[in-house]
């Protein structure tokens, strides 16, 4: 098991990426042309906001200060996606980026949930969030069929 400090840092990494995902989904919901995709991305942004609140509580429990924003890399990526959406029909590209991001998030969750001796409440939250991300990956694959 990681030390309290290491666990707090790992949770803060996931928190930062959750901010990035929330902001990315929010931008995608505004930029998508397809109404179903707009709603899907809006729901994913709301879900990530819930993840953020839960992660903040857990980080405080580890005696650390939760991060309050996403990463510079995530902000740059959203700027690129906004630019791309302004010059092309990008629903398919946003779905592909969503899938890529969700797969990366899933790996982060798998890494932390394999830790031994996680407190039950933290383990439960992380496992539920991980399952939601897996479900999102499955949903993206279904939405991608609209473009085949």
Number of C-alpha atoms within 10 A of each C-alpha: 10 13 9 14 13 12 19 23 18 17 24 22 16 21 25 21 23 24 23 24 24 25 21 25 25 20 21 28 24 14 21 21 14 11 10 12 21 19 15 19 25 19 16 20 24 15 18 25 17 14 20 23 12 16 23 19 13 20 22 12 12 17 11 17 14 22 18 11 14 19 15 10 11 17 16 11 15 20 14 12 19 18 11 15 19 11 8 9 13 18 21 17 15 24 21 15 16 20 20 13 17 21 16 14 19 18 12 17 19 14 11 18 18 11 12 10 10 16 8 9 10 15 17 13 16 21 16 13 19 20 14 17 23 16 12 18 19 12 14 18 13 10 16 15 9 8 7 6
